[in-house]
Amino acid sequence: MCLMSRRDYDNATVGRVAAARNERRPRRVILIISKTGIISERLISALEREFSWVLVEEVEQVAAACNVFAHPVSLILVDPGMIDEADERCIELLRLHPDALAAAIEPNDENLTASFLKLTRSPLVHSVLPMNLRLDTWLSVIGLMLCGGDYLPPALILDARRNGHAPGGGAKLPGAPINGTGVSELTARELQILEMVSRGLQNKLIAAEFRLSEHTVKIHLHNIITKLGAHNRTEAVARFRSLQERV
């Protein structure tokens, strides 16, 4: 007889609890407005596997998004080239989908500033969904947005702070000057999470400590790693410990 290890038992229990929770969650729609198939079928399949309570609907015209769907829309993803048209029908979209957050789909970093400039003028779109992230990070960003959280790529925020103003000449952003370690760029919550990671705690324990979802913790870690200029959490922890030793 093969006995299950404690770790396998714990993982199986967590999996069953998560599956039961997903079954109880009300169905929601992610609405993609794009003529170009900007999100691949592979990514859509991964998204629907990760969020089993989500149904993805794709439309090629903004007018087609101004409809009632089988389930409430929680997230609207808009092709950057269609943001102006979506803004023109903003009132109608918000009336039909009052609980939906809207985000611009951004295929590459070169267009981040242009997307940000559109966002500053848009009454509808306030977040950016980068398409060049690792799959687990990309899914974590989607999870954050499904919970109603706005997201801007850290590279965009750092660029704004380096220049002392928002892209395009906007108001000055808060934050200390960037130093050699990048630690001064971390928020209070990011510092708390980094300190817990440095003690060897896993994401699910950190999430429980701060009453966050694991997806949100992953987003914080992605931002921490980017701001520190590290390649992974291990390198981020090493830089954090080095700073502690110098202090």
N, C-alpha and C positions, 0 to 999 in steps of 0.2 A: 504494500500500500504506500502510495506517495503522499507524504505529508506536506502541506503548504507552509512556507516560511511566514514569519510574522510580517515581513515587508510585503510579500505577495498578498497576504490576507488583508493588510491595511489598504493596499492599492486597489484590490478587488472591491473592498467595502466602499472606498471613495468613489470608484467607478459606478457602483450600483446606486449610491446616493445621488451622484450627478445625473445619471440617467433618469432616475425617478423625478428629480427636480425639473429636468428638461421636459419630461412628459407632462408635468403639471403646468408648465409655463404657457401662457396664451400665445397663439401663433402671431407672428409679425412678418412684415414685408420689408425687404431691402429693394428699393426702386433705383435702377440704373438708367440714366438718360444719356444715351450715346449712339451715334450713327456708325461708330468705327469698331465696335466690339473691343473696347479698350481694356476690359477685364476678360481674361481668357476663360474658356470653359473649365480648364483645370483648376483655376483659382475659385471659380464659382462652386465647383464640386467640393473643394476643400472647405469653403465657407459654409456650405450647407451641411457638411459632416460635422464641423466644429460647433455650429449652432443649429441643432436639429429642429428647433422650434421656428426657424427662419425660412421664409420662402423668397427666392430671388425673382424679381420681375424686371425684364429689360424692355425699354421702349426706345424708338429712334427719333421721336418728336416730343418736344415739351408739351404740346397739346395732348398727346396720349397719356402723359403723366397726370393731367388734370381730370382724373377719373377716380371713382371709388373702386378699390380692389377687394379681393376676397377677405383680406385681413387688414388691420390698421398698418399704416406705413410708419416705421420707426426711423428709417435712414434713407435719404435721397442722395445718390452719388451722381454728380453732374460732370459731363465732359467739359473741360475748360472752354472750348469753343462755343458752348451752348449756354454759358452762364448769363450772358446779356439777355438772351431770349427768356431764360428762366426767371430772371429778375423782372422782366416785363409782365410776367404772369404770377409774380410773387404772391399777391393777395389771394388769388384763386388757389394756388398750391397750398398756402398756409391754411386756408379755410377747409380744404379737402383733407389735408394731412397735418392737423394741428400739433401732433406730438412728434413730428419728424425733425431730426437734425439734418442739415444739408451740408455736403462736403464736395469740394472740387477734386476730381481725380487727376493726379499729376504724374505723368509717366517718367519724367527725369528731372534731376536737380537743376538743370540749366534754366528751366522755366519757373522755378519756385518764386522768384521775385515778381515776375509778371502775374502769377496766380495770386500772390499776396496783394498786389495792387488792385486786382479785381475784387478781392475779398473786402478791402477797406471801403469799397464803394457799394458792395452788394447788400441789399436788405435781406437776402435769403441765405447766402452761403457764408459760413464763418469758419470753416475748417478745411484742411488740405489732407487728402489721402495719398501719400507717396506710393508709387508702384515698384520702387527699386529696393524694398525692404526684404529681409528674410521672411519666409512664409510664416513662422511662428510670431514674429514681431508684427507683421502685416495683419494677421488675425487678431492680435492683441489690440491693435489700433481700432479695428472694426468693432471689437467687443466694447472698447471704451466709448465709441460713438453710439453703439446700440443702447448704452446706459445713459446717453444724453451728454457725454463729455466732449467738449471741443478739442481739436488737436491741430497743432502746427508743428512741422518738422523742426527739431532742435537746430539744424543747420541754418534755417531761416532766422530763428531768434538770435542765434549767436552772431550772424552777419549783421543784424540790426544793432546789436549791442556794441560790436566792434566799431561800427560807424557812428555810434552815439545817437542814432535816430532810427525810426522805422523806415524800411525800404520805400523809396519814392519821396522822401522828405517829410515824413510824418512826425508826430510828436516823439520826443525823446523817451526811450524805454527805461524803466527802472533797472537797477542792478549795479553791482560793483564792477570796476574795471577787471578785465580778464588778467589773471596772473599766470605764472608758469605752470601751475598745476591744473587750473580750470576749476578748482574747488569753489572759488568765490562765485562761480556761475550757478552752483547748485542751490535749489530751494531748501527751506527747512525740512520739508517732508523727504526730499531726495537725500539729504544728509542723514536723516533718521534711518531710512531704508539702507543706505550704504553702510552705516555703522552696524546694522543688524546682519547684513550680508558678510561683513568682515568678521563677525562672530560665528559664521558658519551656518546661519539659519537659512532654511529653504523658503521658496516663494510662498508656499501655502501657510507656513507658520507666520511669516511676515504679514501676509494678508489678514490672517486671523488677529494678529496683534493690533493692527490699525483699522480693522473692520473694513477692509477693501476686498475687491475681487482679485484673484490671481492675475487676471488680464491687466488690471490697473497696475499691479506691482511690476509686471513685465514692461509696461510702458514706462514707468519710472526708471527701471533699470536700463532700458534702451536710452533714455534721455541722459542718465548719469554717465553711461559709457561714452556717448557721443560728446558730452561736454568735457569729459576728462581726456578726450582724444585716445581712449583705450580701445582695444580690440575685443575684449570680452570682460565678464564680471571678475575673473581672477586678476586680470591686469588692473582693473579699476580698484579692487581691494588693495593690491600692492601699492598703488599710488597713494591711496588714502592712508595706509599704515605708514608709508614713508613720510607723509606730511605730519602725522601724529608724532612720529619720532623726532622730527625737526622741531616741532613746537615744544 
